[in-house]
Amino acid sequence: MAAATAANGRSNGRNLNNTARGKVAVKQELAQGYTAGKRRVEKLSIATFLILLAIVVYHGVVYYRNEAIVPVLLCMVLGILTADFLSGLAHWVADTWGSVDVPVFGLALIRPFREHHVDPTAICRHDVIETNGDNCMVTLPFLGAATYMCLSSEDLPGTDRSAYLSSVYLCFMCVFVSLTNQIHSWSHQRHLPKWVEALQGLHIVLPKRHHRVHHVSPHDTYYCITTGWLNYPLEKIMFWENFERLITAITGTHPREDDFAWAAKTH
């Protein structure tokens, strides 16, 4: 009896070691998808983003008028809400559909999400460039449009007021989109600056406790990761679930197949 118990213990120990080695191998495989070429693109994206942002912010400050405070505040809030929804949409698409093997988009966009579910704290080890490069890149067309509005308008606070308000909306949307991965990273970090904890406490950015809901397997809820403001209403109307049913009915593809496959490699 004692011999059998000891044998079972050794067998369980080997299984645990194999599982641990499997998790390490999967983490390494996903991490190796981050290439030097991708990093160069990220650096260029961040630099371009900062230049365009400086132009838009300059015009926003110089041409601000007190009588426009209400529409400006509305544009700011709408920009943040748009960023939160877009973060949820991108998160849902990358978590739910496609695979790492998809040309171009697989390694660039889907790989980080697979890595995150296998190793949730990996994002905390990424530096500023790796964390924010992709998001800065996707904002460039929109921030470029805002820059064009500012530079081509002759009377921003007057006859071109709609262009001014549009640039405010796009500016806030782009800023919060660009910060989404950073905000997401903060939601996984134990030790944060006091000002970040204050923003999380006020729910201006994604709070830690709020984001934990998403990290319960099968990771099929609370996708919005900028502020998280839209998670509850979207869940109440079953937005993502109904969207998945529609896509499955049309294509026959089932959600999260690739995500489940990567998770299975760690067991």
C-alpha positions as CSV (number, residue, x, y, z in Angstrom):
1,M,0.0,0.0,0.0
2,A,2.8,2.4,1.0
3,A,4.7,1.5,-2.2
4,A,1.6,2.2,-4.4
5,T,1.1,5.6,-2.6
6,A,4.7,6.5,-3.2
7,A,4.5,5.5,-6.9
8,N,1.3,7.6,-7.3
9,G,3.1,10.5,-5.7
10,R,6.0,10.2,-8.1
11,S,3.7,10.0,-11.0
12,N,1.8,13.1,-10.0
13,G,5.0,14.9,-9.5
14,R,6.1,14.0,-13.0
15,N,2.8,15.2,-14.4
16,L,3.1,18.5,-12.6
17,N,6.7,18.9,-13.9
18,N,5.6,18.1,-17.5
19,T,2.7,20.6,-17.2
20,A,5.1,23.3,-15.9
21,R,7.6,22.6,-18.7
22,G,4.7,22.8,-21.2
23,K,3.6,26.2,-20.0
24,V,7.1,27.5,-20.2
25,A,7.5,26.2,-23.7
26,V,4.2,27.8,-24.9
27,K,5.1,31.1,-23.2
28,Q,8.5,31.1,-24.9
29,E,7.0,30.2,-28.3
30,L,4.5,33.1,-28.2
31,A,7.1,35.5,-26.8
32,Q,9.5,34.7,-29.7
33,G,6.9,36.1,-32.2
34,Y,8.0,39.6,-31.2
35,T,10.6,40.5,-33.8
36,A,13.1,43.3,-34.4
37,G,11.3,44.4,-37.5
38,K,8.0,44.8,-35.5
39,R,9.9,46.8,-32.9
40,R,11.2,49.3,-35.5
41,V,7.6,49.8,-36.8
42,E,6.5,50.4,-33.2
43,K,9.1,53.1,-32.6
44,L,8.2,54.9,-35.8
45,S,4.5,54.7,-34.9
46,I,5.1,56.2,-31.5
47,A,7.2,59.0,-32.9
48,T,4.7,59.9,-35.6
49,F,1.8,59.7,-33.0
50,L,3.5,62.2,-30.7
51,I,4.2,64.7,-33.5
52,L,0.6,64.6,-34.8
53,L,-0.7,64.8,-31.2
54,A,1.4,67.9,-30.4
55,I,-0.1,69.6,-33.5
56,V,-3.7,68.8,-32.6
57,V,-3.3,69.7,-28.9
58,Y,-1.7,73.0,-29.8
59,H,-4.6,74.0,-32.0
60,G,-7.1,72.7,-29.4
61,V,-5.6,74.9,-26.7
62,V,-5.0,78.0,-28.9
63,Y,-8.5,78.0,-30.4
64,Y,-10.5,77.0,-27.4
65,R,-13.3,79.4,-26.4
66,N,-15.3,79.3,-23.2
67,E,-18.6,79.4,-24.9
68,A,-17.8,76.0,-26.5
69,I,-17.2,74.2,-23.2
70,V,-20.4,72.0,-23.3
71,P,-19.9,70.6,-26.8
72,V,-16.1,70.2,-26.1
73,L,-16.8,68.2,-23.0
74,L,-19.4,66.1,-24.9
75,C,-16.8,65.4,-27.6
76,M,-14.2,64.4,-25.0
77,V,-16.6,61.9,-23.4
78,L,-17.7,60.5,-26.7
79,G,-14.1,60.1,-27.7
80,I,-13.3,58.2,-24.6
81,L,-16.5,56.0,-25.0
82,T,-15.5,55.3,-28.6
83,A,-12.0,54.2,-27.5
84,D,-13.5,51.9,-24.9
85,F,-15.8,50.3,-27.4
86,L,-13.0,49.9,-30.0
87,S,-10.8,48.3,-27.3
88,G,-13.6,45.8,-26.6
89,L,-14.2,45.1,-30.3
90,A,-10.5,44.6,-31.0
91,H,-10.1,42.5,-27.9
92,W,-13.2,40.4,-28.8
93,V,-12.0,39.8,-32.4
94,A,-8.5,38.8,-31.4
95,D,-9.6,36.6,-28.5
96,T,-12.4,34.9,-30.4
97,W,-11.5,34.5,-34.0
98,G,-8.4,33.7,-36.1
99,S,-5.1,32.2,-35.1
100,V,-1.4,33.1,-34.8
101,D,-0.9,31.5,-38.2
102,V,-3.0,34.1,-40.0
103,P,-0.6,36.0,-42.5
104,V,0.5,39.5,-41.2
105,F,-2.2,39.9,-38.6
106,G,-1.5,36.6,-36.7
107,L,1.9,37.5,-35.3
108,A,1.3,41.2,-35.1
109,L,-2.2,41.3,-33.5
110,I,-3.4,37.9,-32.4
111,R,-0.2,36.6,-30.9
112,P,-0.2,39.1,-28.0
113,F,-3.7,38.1,-26.9
114,R,-2.8,34.3,-27.0
115,E,0.3,35.1,-24.9
116,H,-1.8,37.1,-22.5
117,H,-4.2,34.3,-21.7
118,V,-1.3,31.8,-21.3
119,D,0.8,34.3,-19.3
120,P,-1.3,37.2,-18.0
121,T,1.6,39.0,-16.4
122,A,3.7,39.0,-19.6
123,I,2.3,42.4,-20.5
124,C,3.8,43.7,-17.3
125,R,7.3,42.8,-18.5
126,H,6.9,44.6,-21.8
127,D,8.6,48.0,-22.1
128,V,6.9,51.2,-23.2
129,I,7.5,50.6,-26.9
130,E,6.2,47.1,-27.0
131,T,3.2,47.9,-24.8
132,N,2.1,51.0,-26.8
133,G,3.5,50.7,-30.3
134,D,0.6,48.8,-31.9
135,N,-2.1,51.1,-30.5
136,C,-0.2,54.2,-31.5
137,M,0.0,52.8,-35.1
138,V,-3.7,52.1,-35.5
139,T,-4.6,55.7,-34.4
140,L,-2.4,57.3,-37.0
141,P,-5.1,57.6,-39.8
142,F,-7.6,59.2,-37.3
143,L,-5.0,61.5,-35.7
144,G,-3.8,62.4,-39.2
145,A,-7.4,63.4,-40.1
146,A,-7.6,65.6,-37.0
147,T,-4.3,67.2,-37.9
148,Y,-5.5,67.9,-41.4
149,M,-8.6,69.6,-40.0
150,C,-6.6,71.8,-37.7
151,L,-4.1,72.8,-40.4
152,S,-6.5,73.3,-43.2
153,S,-9.2,75.3,-41.4
154,E,-9.1,79.1,-41.5
155,D,-11.4,79.8,-38.6
156,L,-11.5,76.9,-36.1
157,P,-13.4,78.7,-33.3
158,G,-15.9,80.3,-35.7
159,T,-17.1,79.1,-39.1
160,D,-15.0,75.9,-38.8
161,R,-16.2,75.1,-35.4
162,S,-17.4,71.6,-36.5
163,A,-13.8,70.9,-37.6
164,Y,-12.6,72.0,-34.1
165,L,-15.1,69.8,-32.3
166,S,-14.3,66.9,-34.6
167,S,-10.6,67.3,-33.9
168,V,-11.3,67.3,-30.1
169,Y,-13.3,64.1,-30.5
170,L,-10.7,62.3,-32.6
171,C,-7.9,63.6,-30.3
172,F,-9.5,62.1,-27.1
173,M,-10.4,58.9,-28.9
174,C,-6.8,58.5,-30.2
175,V,-5.2,59.3,-26.9
176,F,-7.3,56.7,-25.0
177,V,-6.8,54.1,-27.8
178,S,-3.1,54.7,-27.7
179,L,-3.1,54.2,-23.9
180,T,-5.3,51.1,-23.9
181,N,-2.5,48.6,-23.6
182,Q,-0.8,50.7,-20.9
183,I,-4.0,50.9,-19.0
184,H,-4.5,47.1,-19.5
185,S,-1.0,46.5,-18.2
186,W,-1.7,48.6,-15.1
187,S,-4.7,46.4,-14.3
188,H,-2.3,43.4,-13.9
189,Q,0.5,45.1,-11.9
190,R,0.7,44.8,-8.2
191,H,2.6,48.0,-7.4
192,L,1.5,51.1,-9.2
193,P,2.1,54.9,-8.7
194,K,-0.4,56.5,-6.4
195,W,-1.8,58.6,-9.3
196,V,-2.6,55.5,-11.3
197,E,-4.3,53.8,-8.3
198,A,-6.3,57.0,-8.0
199,L,-7.5,56.9,-11.6
200,Q,-8.4,53.2,-11.2
201,G,-10.3,54.0,-7.9
202,L,-12.3,56.7,-9.7
203,H,-12.9,54.3,-12.7
204,I,-11.4,56.8,-15.1
205,V,-9.2,53.9,-16.3
206,L,-9.8,50.2,-16.1
207,P,-9.7,49.0,-12.4
208,K,-8.0,45.8,-11.5
209,R,-11.1,44.1,-9.9
210,H,-13.2,45.0,-12.9
211,H,-10.8,43.4,-15.3
212,R,-10.5,40.2,-13.3
213,V,-14.0,39.2,-14.5
214,H,-12.5,38.7,-18.0
215,H,-9.7,36.5,-16.8
216,V,-12.1,33.7,-15.7
217,S,-12.0,30.9,-18.3
218,P,-13.2,30.9,-21.0
219,H,-12.4,34.6,-21.2
220,D,-15.7,35.5,-23.0
221,T,-16.9,38.6,-21.2
222,Y,-15.9,42.2,-20.2
223,Y,-13.7,42.8,-23.3
224,C,-13.5,46.6,-23.0
225,I,-10.1,47.4,-21.5
226,T,-9.7,51.2,-21.8
227,T,-12.0,52.4,-19.1
228,G,-14.4,49.4,-18.9
229,W,-17.4,51.8,-18.8
230,L,-19.2,49.9,-21.6
231,N,-18.7,46.3,-20.2
232,Y,-21.8,46.2,-18.1
233,P,-24.3,47.6,-20.6
234,L,-22.8,45.4,-23.4
235,E,-23.2,42.3,-21.2
236,K,-26.7,43.2,-20.3
237,I,-27.8,43.2,-23.9
238,M,-25.6,40.1,-24.7
239,F,-23.8,42.1,-27.4
240,W,-20.8,39.8,-27.9
241,E,-22.7,36.6,-27.4
242,N,-25.3,37.5,-30.1
243,F,-22.6,38.7,-32.4
244,E,-20.8,35.3,-32.0
245,R,-24.0,33.4,-32.7
246,L,-24.5,35.4,-35.9
247,I,-21.0,34.8,-37.2
248,T,-21.2,31.1,-36.3
249,A,-24.6,30.8,-38.1
250,I,-23.1,32.5,-41.3
251,T,-19.7,30.9,-41.4
252,G,-19.9,27.7,-39.3
253,T,-16.8,28.9,-37.4
254,H,-16.9,28.4,-33.6
255,P,-15.5,31.1,-31.3
256,R,-12.3,30.8,-29.3
257,E,-11.1,27.6,-31.0
258,D,-7.5,28.8,-31.4
259,D,-7.5,30.2,-27.9
260,F,-8.6,26.9,-26.4
261,A,-5.9,25.1,-28.5
262,W,-3.2,27.2,-26.9
263,A,-4.6,26.8,-23.5
264,A,-4.7,23.0,-24.0
265,K,-0.9,23.0,-24.7
266,T,-0.3,24.1,-21.1
267,H,-2.1,21.2,-19.6
